[in-house]
Amino acid sequence: KGGGGVLFNGLSTEAFKFQPPLSTKLQKMAIWGLLHLVAAAALVLSCPLAPTSANLEGDALYALRRAVNDPKSVLQSWDPTLVDPCTWFHVTCDADNRVTRLDLGNANLSGSLVPELGKLERLQYLELYMNNLMGCIPKELGGLKSLVSLDLYHNNFSGAIPPSLSNLSNLKFLRLNGNRLTGRIPRELTKLQNLKILDVSNNDLCGTFPTSGPFSKFSEESFKNNPRLEGPELMGFVRYDTSGSCK
């Protein structure tokens, strides 16, 4: 009696008050568990930054592989199904699995470069010298803001030197000698204040060559064997650079 309830076979009537069925509790637990899974999945999907960058760079490099002939199979390890390209031969990455070097000099490659290479935002060294690569130098290489060295010498590149290379503010080494490049030397390249080595010799460049900015310290050896190149520009004289015959 009183607040304790009536005893029935030794049990208080409190024990017979309504309790939620066990199935209802299980349903609630299942719902909460599902909500936690959904939240966790949303968090994972919202943070794929590193793999995405690595995959984009892998795609860019694989585009190069598809565009070149590789008789020595030096690109055989370039497997596009891997998470990132950092395990591929001739590719170097930093601690964030971002590509910093591409070393394919003297690899007997032929074919052309691809604009996708401009997506390698942390690339510092692009070494493609002494191959048989041809076609134009992609203007997208001007987007490689971390680039220190661009070595494309002794290939068969043709067309003009892209003015967009003037955006490579960290560039120290620019070697384009031994190709079939034509047209003028872009005056925009005088903005490359960190440029230490320049070689555009043995091409078919025309007009005059700059003498301001970093070009003031380059000797004529950097420009030799361009039959149509007229020599250094003279301040106040631009007739060679405005001539329509220089293409």
Secondary structure, 3 states (H helix, E strand, C coil): CHHHCCEECCEEHHHHCCCCCHHHHHHHHHHHHHHHHHHHHHHHHCCCHHHHHHHHHHHHHHHHHHHEECCCCCCCCCCCCCCCHHHCCCEEECCCCCEEEEECCCCCCEEECCHHHHHCCCCCEEECCCCEEEECCCHHHHHCCCCCEEECCCCEEEECCCHHHHHCCCCCEEECCCCEEEECCCHHHHHCCCCCEEECCCCEEEEEECCCHHHHHCCHHHHCCCCEEEEECECCECHHHHCCCCC
